Amino acid sequence: MEEMAKSVTPDARTVLEDGNSSAGLSQEQCVDRIRKSFKHPTVKFLLQKMEQEGCPVWVSLLRAANCKNQNVAGGYSSRNGMTICCNFLSLQDDVNQVIIHELIHAYDDCRAKNMDWKNCAHHACSEIRANHLSGDCHYKRELLRGFMKIRGMCKKESSKVSQKQSILL
């Protein structure tokens, strides 16, 4: 597992999609926190399961970036891997959460051989799984965000937002 963590080193190149790099983590802090996330038990578990499924965990799977889109902390693309938006993260827990969420997408993409991210049903299913399994929609997290909705609404709303974001790309 340690070798895997070393081989999946976050891309240290700064990717500025916008001039706003002052908010959140610096590039150096972000890369450091991404590396620390490889010690998180859920991240280790997901990487191990991907490896067992024969999913390629390539060197540039993770990319630390300053993103202009203010509604996302990260993203996954089938061909490009995961982007972690440093300028919208501040805590180690935030980084862990984003990586876990995006690793679930990567796992779904690898395991479901017919995964079509442009198919709304496929995308929604993966988004709901990622929100549920990563803990994104846990009630404590919702309270910290300042709102609490009807049970299950977070997963539905997050799925809608993610699908809208992918349509705009």
N, C-alpha and C positions, 0 to 999 in steps of 0.2 A: 504494500500500500504506500509506503514511503517513496518508492521509486515512481509510482504513479503521480504522487503529489509533485515530485520534482519535474516529471515530464510534462505536466499540465501547468506550466508556469504562465502566469498572466502576461500578456503582451504588454511590455513596458512602454511602448510608444504611446505618446499622448495623442489622442484623437479628439480634436476640438471641432465640434459641430457648431459651436457658437462661441462668441467671445466671453461668455459668462463662466469663468472658471474659479471665481472667488468663493462661491458657496460650496458647502459640503466639504468632502475630503480632498486633500491635494492628491496629485497623481501618485506620489511616493507613498503616502499614507494608505491610499486605496489598494495599491499593489501589495503592500505589506499585510493589509487586512484580508485580502483575497488569499494570500499564502497561509495566513493563520486559519482561515476557514477550512482548510484541508484537514485540520485536527478535529473539526466538529464531527461527532458520531454520525449524524445523518448524511453529511457530505461524503464521509468515508463509505458509508453503506451504499449510497447511490452510485458512487464511482466503482465500487466492487461489483455491484449488480450489473452495471453497464459492461464491465469487463467480462463477467460471466456470460452475458448474452452475446458476446462477440461484437459489442459496439466499440467502434474506434474512439478512443479518447486521445485526440491529437494535441500537439504541442500548443497550438494557438486557439484551443477551445475557448479560453477566457480572454476577454479584452477589456482593459480598464479604459474608460472614456469619459469625457465631459460632454454630456448630451444636451441638446437644445430643447427636447421635448420635456416639458415640466410634469407630465402625468405618469412617467415611467421611471422606475429605478433600475431597470435592466430589460434585456430582451434576448430571445433566441431565434436564430435563423438556421435553417437546415444546412446550408452550405457555408455559413460564416461563423457558426458557433454562438457563444454567449457574449453579450456586451453588458458590462456592469457600469452604470452611470454614476461615477464618483461624486459629481457635483450635487447629487441629490441624496447622498448617504452621509451619515455622520457617526454611527455606532457600529461596533463589530457585529452586533446582533442584526442590524439592517443588512450588512454585507452577507452574512450567513443566510439570512432569509431569502435574499434575491438569488444567491447561488443555488440554494436548494430548489427554489421555484423553477429556475431555468434548467437545472439538471433533470427535473422531472419531465420537462418538455423534450430535452435531448434524449432521455430514456424512451419516451413515447415514440419519438421520431425514429429511433433505431429499431425498437421492438415491433412496432406496427409497420410492416413492410409496405403497406398501401396507404400510409399516412399522406393526406393531401391537405396542406395548410391553407389552401384557398377554399377548401370545402368547409363551410361554416359549422357543420355538425362535428367534423373531425377536430377543428380548432377549438370549438366550445368544449368538447369532451376533455381535451388535454388541458385546457385552461381551468376547468372545474376541478379536475384531478390535482393540478398543480396548486390551486388555491386551497383545496382541502388538505392534501397530504403535506404541504409545506407549513401549514399553520397560519397562512396569511389571513384567513377569515376566523381565526379563533376569537372568541368574544373579548378576551383581554386586549388583544391587538386592536379590535374595533373600538373599545373604550378609550384606549390611548390615542386613537385617531380623532376622538371627540364625537363619535356617534355610534349608536347601536340600532341596528335595523332588525326587522323581522328575520327570524332564523332562516338561513339559506339565501337571503338577499345578497349578501356580500359576494358569494360565489357567482350568482347570476349577473350582478352588476359588473364585477371584475371581468367576467367572460365577455360581456358586451363591450366594455371599454377596450379590451385587448383586441377584439375583432375589428372594432372601428379603427384602432391604431394601425393594424396590419393592412387595412384597405387603403389608408392614406399613404402607405409606404410605396 
